[in-house]
Amino acid sequence: MASAPKILIIDDELNLRRSLAIGLKLEGFETEAVGTADDALEMLAGRAFDLVLVDLMMPGVHGLELARRIRQLHPTVRIVLTSAYHLSERQMAQADCGAIGFVPKPYDIDDLSRFLHTKLAGPGLVA
């Protein structure tokens, strides 16, 4: 039996990250959830993840900067950005953070699950 894809959820909103972690676990993912950039980098240093879901709007380190740091330190992990504010493909490319996708909030867990499975099955970093 194949192991479940490992997802790290990075979002400063406690209730959102908890509910998202539970929802994705029910969809067959193995999840961890943290609320700060420092916690995310610490978690990534100690454990391998297949994909990280990074909220753009967090206090302290902005999600784009965090995505860049993750890309530098862990070049094989897939990065998906998320926010209540829309980000176009062009804006994502201009951000040069190594993200392979964007998911707007609020989430529909079924749609998010399908999207993440697609991103995990496809190629990694987009040039």
C-alpha positions in Angstrom: 0.0 0.0 0.0 1.4 3.4 -1.0 1.9 5.9 1.8 -0.3 8.9 2.0 1.0 12.2 0.6 2.5 14.4 3.3 1.2 18.0 3.4 2.4 20.8 5.6 -0.3 23.5 6.1 1.1 26.9 7.0 -1.5 29.4 8.1 -1.7 31.8 11.0 -5.5 31.3 11.5 -5.7 28.5 14.1 -9.2 27.3 13.4 -8.7 27.3 9.7 -5.5 25.3 9.8 -7.0 22.8 12.3 -10.1 22.3 10.2 -8.1 22.1 7.0 -5.7 19.5 8.6 -8.7 17.3 9.6 -10.4 17.7 6.3 -7.4 16.7 4.3 -6.7 13.8 6.6 -10.2 12.5 5.9 -9.3 12.9 2.2 -6.3 10.5 2.6 -3.5 13.0 3.2 -1.0 12.9 6.1 -1.0 16.4 7.5 0.9 18.7 9.9 -0.2 22.3 10.5 1.8 25.2 11.8 1.1 28.9 12.3 4.4 30.7 11.7 7.2 30.8 9.2 9.7 29.8 11.9 7.6 26.8 12.9 7.3 25.8 9.2 11.0 25.9 8.6 11.7 24.0 11.7 9.1 21.3 10.7 10.6 21.1 7.2 14.1 20.7 8.6 13.1 17.6 10.6 10.7 15.9 8.3 10.1 15.4 4.5 6.9 16.7 3.0 5.5 16.2 -0.5 3.7 19.5 -0.6 3.4 22.7 1.5 0.3 24.9 1.5 1.5 28.4 2.3 -0.9 31.3 3.2 0.2 34.5 1.7 -1.0 36.9 4.4 0.7 36.0 7.7 2.2 38.3 10.3 6.0 38.5 10.3 7.3 36.8 7.2 5.0 37.2 4.1 4.0 33.9 2.4 5.9 34.7 -0.8 9.1 35.2 1.2 8.5 32.0 3.1 7.9 30.2 -0.2 11.2 31.5 -1.5 13.0 30.3 1.6 11.4 26.9 1.4 12.3 26.6 -2.3 16.0 27.4 -1.5 16.2 24.9 1.5 14.0 22.2 0.1 14.1 22.3 -3.7 12.0 19.2 -4.3 9.0 20.0 -2.2 5.9 21.3 -4.1 4.6 24.7 -3.0 1.0 25.8 -3.3 0.0 29.3 -2.3 -3.3 30.2 -0.7 -5.1 33.5 0.2 -8.4 35.2 0.4 -7.0 37.5 -2.2 -6.8 36.3 -5.8 -3.3 35.8 -7.4 -3.1 35.3 -11.1 -0.7 32.9 -12.9 1.2 35.9 -14.1 1.6 37.4 -10.6 2.7 34.0 -9.3 5.4 33.8 -12.0 6.5 37.3 -11.3 6.8 36.5 -7.6 9.5 34.0 -8.5 8.8 31.9 -5.4 8.7 28.4 -7.0 5.0 27.8 -6.4 3.2 25.4 -8.6 -0.3 26.6 -7.9 -2.7 28.9 -6.1 -5.9 28.1 -4.2 -8.2 30.9 -3.2 -10.0 30.9 0.2 -12.5 29.8 1.3 -11.9 26.2 0.5 -14.2 23.5 -0.7 -12.4 20.5 0.7 -13.3 18.2 -2.1 -12.1 20.6 -4.7 -8.9 21.3 -2.7 -8.2 17.6 -2.4 -8.6 17.0 -6.1 -6.3 20.0 -6.8 -3.6 18.8 -4.4 -3.7 15.3 -5.8 -3.3 16.8 -9.3 -0.3 18.9 -8.2 1.3 15.9 -6.5 0.9 13.8 -9.6 2.2 16.4 -12.0 5.6 17.9 -12.5 7.2 19.8 -9.7 8.7 23.3 -9.9 7.4 25.3 -12.9 10.1 27.3 -14.7 
